[in-house]
Amino acid sequence: MSLRAAIVSVALVASVASAGAVELNAGSASRIEIGDRKGVVYYTVEPAGYRVVAGLARGKDVPPLRFETTLAGDQRVLALSPQGLGQPVAALEIVRQGDRVYVRPLGAGL
């Protein structure tokens, strides 16, 4: 890795970490919240990349939502949850930077 790439990588990690991000550990679930949905997210290391799995629920009368994605290095995925009419969208970002995965809520109004 070149010096420039290393500096950019460190800057990206610092920017994600400083923005309220939580680092995930492989195989360990962490609690997440998107709007009125609550759940867990975890990832496993697979040959094709880091497989991220999230499950979210909203009350006992609404079926839970589950999504999966595989992240290669320096990729991200957004999970968006529409709220009521006229309200901003709630969002959560999951970011892989090198061998680390972070999850963080995003500001409303995306």
C-alpha positions in Angstrom: 0.0 0.0 0.0 1.4 3.4 -0.9 1.8 6.1 1.6 -1.0 8.1 -0.1 -3.4 5.2 0.1 -2.6 4.6 3.7 -3.2 8.3 4.6 -6.6 8.2 2.7 -7.5 5.0 4.5 -6.7 6.4 7.9 -8.7 9.6 7.1 -11.7 7.6 6.1 -11.6 5.5 9.2 -11.3 8.6 11.3 -14.2 10.3 9.5 -16.5 7.3 10.0 -15.4 6.8 13.6 -15.9 10.4 14.5 -19.4 10.6 13.0 -21.0 8.4 15.7 -20.1 5.1 14.0 -19.8 1.9 16.0 -17.3 -0.7 14.9 -18.7 -4.2 14.5 -16.8 -7.4 15.3 -17.1 -10.4 13.0 -19.7 -12.8 14.2 -21.0 -10.6 17.0 -24.4 -8.9 16.8 -24.8 -5.2 17.5 -28.1 -3.4 18.1 -29.3 -1.0 15.5 -32.2 1.4 15.1 -33.7 2.9 12.0 -36.6 5.2 12.7 -39.2 3.1 14.6 -37.5 -0.2 13.6 -35.1 -1.9 16.0 -32.9 -4.9 15.5 -29.4 -6.4 15.1 -26.7 -6.4 12.6 -23.6 -8.7 12.3 -21.1 -9.8 9.6 -19.1 -12.8 8.8 -16.0 -13.1 6.7 -16.7 -15.1 3.6 -14.5 -15.8 0.5 -16.5 -13.3 -1.6 -16.3 -10.5 1.0 -17.9 -9.6 4.3 -21.4 -10.9 4.5 -23.5 -8.4 6.4 -26.9 -9.5 7.8 -29.4 -7.2 9.5 -32.8 -7.9 11.0 -35.3 -5.2 11.9 -38.7 -5.3 13.5 -41.5 -2.8 14.1 -43.9 -4.0 16.7 -45.3 -7.5 17.2 -48.0 -7.2 14.5 -45.6 -6.3 11.7 -43.4 -9.0 10.1 -39.7 -8.4 10.7 -37.4 -7.3 7.8 -34.1 -9.0 7.1 -31.5 -8.0 4.5 -28.1 -9.3 3.5 -25.3 -7.9 1.4 -21.7 -8.8 0.8 -19.3 -5.9 1.0 -15.9 -5.8 -0.7 -13.2 -3.5 0.7 -14.2 0.2 0.9 -17.9 -0.4 0.0 -21.0 0.7 1.9 -24.7 0.0 2.0 -27.5 2.2 3.1 -30.6 1.0 4.9 -33.5 3.5 4.6 -36.8 3.6 6.4 -39.6 5.9 5.3 -41.4 7.5 8.1 -44.8 9.1 8.1 -46.1 11.4 5.4 -44.1 14.6 5.4 -41.4 13.2 7.7 -37.8 12.7 6.8 -36.4 9.3 5.9 -34.5 7.5 8.7 -31.2 5.9 7.5 -28.3 3.8 8.7 -25.0 3.3 6.9 -22.9 0.2 7.0 -19.3 0.7 5.8 -16.4 -1.6 5.2 -13.0 0.0 5.3 -10.3 -2.5 4.8 -10.8 -5.3 7.4 -13.1 -3.2 9.6 -16.9 -2.7 9.4 -18.7 0.3 10.9 -22.4 1.1 11.4 -23.7 4.6 11.9 -27.0 6.4 11.8 -27.3 9.1 9.2 -29.0 12.5 9.6 -32.6 12.8 8.6 -33.7 14.4 5.4 -31.7 12.3 2.9 
